[in-house]
């Protein structure tokens, strides 16, 4: 529920509130891969590359076959050298 609310808030440019929802979602359920993915995206575009990488890696730890996480981490690593 918190992750879904985060998506709605992100889509209305309420980014700080969205991030808080994603953080709450992973605090409740560390395996909430959607929240980790969205945290990774938000951190990446906020210039917080180390945080983004950690979130992508957590998403991949949960589901190593999740292609969006594989691609997201790959793009981040290419962009940051």
N, C-alpha and C positions, 0 to 999 in steps of 0.2 A: 504494500500500500504506500509506504513512504517513497519507494523508488518510482512508482507510477505518478505520485504527486510531484516528485522532482522533475519528471518529464514535462508535465503540464506547466510547471513554473519556469522551466528552462525555455519552453516554447513561447513564453510571454515575456522573455528577457528579465525574469526575476532570478538572476543567476545565483546570488548569495543564498537566497532561500532554497533554490533547487539543490545547491551543493549541501546545504544543511540537511535536507531530506535524504540525499544519497548517503551521507555520513551516518544518519540515524538508521537507515536501512541496513548498512553493513555492521553497525553496532548491535543490532537486533539479530541479524543473520549473516555471519561472515561469508556464507556461500551465495549471497545474492549477487550473482554475476552481472546482472544488468546494472546494478548500482556501481559496481567496480568499473565497468566499461564507461559509464557516464562520468564517473569521477576522473577517469583517465582522460577522456575527451576534454572535460572542463579544465583540468590542470594543464593539458597540452596547449590549449588556446589561451590560457592565462599566463603562459610562459614559465610554468612550474614543471620543467621537464623531468626532474628527478622524481617528483611526486607522480607524474603521469606514468613514467616507466614502472614505478612500484605498483601502481594500480593495474596496469596492463599485465604485469607479471602475476599479480594475485588472481586476476581473471583467468589467466592461462593455467595457474595452479589448480583452480577449481575445475576447469574444462579445457584440457590441452588441445582439443580438436576444434574449439570455437574459432572459426575463421576470422570473424571481425576482430577478435583480440590479437590473433596472429598478424593480421594486416596492420592493425593500429600500432602495435609494438614495432613492427618492421618500418613503418613510415616514420615513427618517432626516432628510431635509431638512425635511419638514413638522414633525417633532417638535422639531427644533432651531431652527426659524425661519429 
